[in-house]
Amino acid sequence: MVKLVPRTHLLSEQEWRAIGIQQSQGWVHYMIHDPEPHILLFKRKITTPLELRGKEN
């Protein structure tokens, strides 16, 4: 998989799904970690309402 990850640009959702990464929608590849380019860093907006965060059921 390391050979499939470009070092020149961030991956679009279509690109990272094409190399086999599976996760829910809304994630964005946001950073290339130069010391370890095989590590992909993703982020997404928090969608849980503030009043529900940190509460246990």
C-alpha positions as CSV (number, residue, x, y, z in Angstrom):
1,M,0.0,0.0,0.0
2,V,2.9,2.4,0.7
3,K,3.7,2.4,-3.0
4,L,0.1,3.5,-3.8
5,V,0.3,6.6,-1.6
6,P,1.6,9.7,-3.5
7,R,4.1,12.0,-1.7
8,T,3.3,14.9,-3.9
9,H,-0.3,15.7,-2.9
10,L,-3.2,15.0,-0.5
11,L,-5.6,12.3,-1.6
12,S,-9.1,13.0,-2.6
13,E,-11.8,10.8,-1.2
14,Q,-12.0,9.0,-4.6
15,E,-8.3,8.3,-4.5
16,W,-8.1,7.0,-1.0
17,R,-11.2,4.8,-1.5
18,A,-9.6,3.4,-4.7
19,I,-6.6,2.2,-2.8
20,G,-8.8,0.3,-0.3
21,I,-9.3,2.6,2.6
22,Q,-12.8,2.3,4.1
23,Q,-14.4,4.7,6.5
24,S,-17.5,6.7,6.9
25,Q,-18.1,9.7,4.7
26,G,-16.9,13.2,5.7
27,W,-13.2,12.3,6.3
28,V,-10.5,14.4,4.6
29,H,-6.9,13.5,4.1
30,Y,-5.4,16.6,5.5
31,M,-1.6,16.2,6.0
32,I,1.4,14.3,4.8
33,H,3.6,13.2,7.7
34,D,7.1,13.6,6.1
35,P,9.0,11.4,8.5
36,E,6.6,8.5,7.9
37,P,4.7,9.1,4.6
38,H,3.0,5.7,4.8
39,I,0.9,7.1,7.7
40,L,-2.2,8.9,6.4
41,L,-3.8,11.6,8.5
42,F,-7.5,12.2,8.3
43,K,-9.9,14.6,10.0
44,R,-13.6,15.3,10.0
45,K,-16.0,17.7,11.7
46,I,-17.4,16.7,15.0
47,T,-21.1,16.0,14.5
48,T,-22.2,15.1,18.0
49,P,-24.2,17.9,19.7
50,L,-22.3,19.6,22.5
51,E,-24.7,18.5,25.2
52,L,-24.2,14.8,24.3
53,R,-20.4,14.8,24.3
54,G,-18.7,13.1,27.2
55,K,-21.9,11.6,28.6
56,E,-22.0,7.9,29.1
57,N,-25.1,5.9,28.5
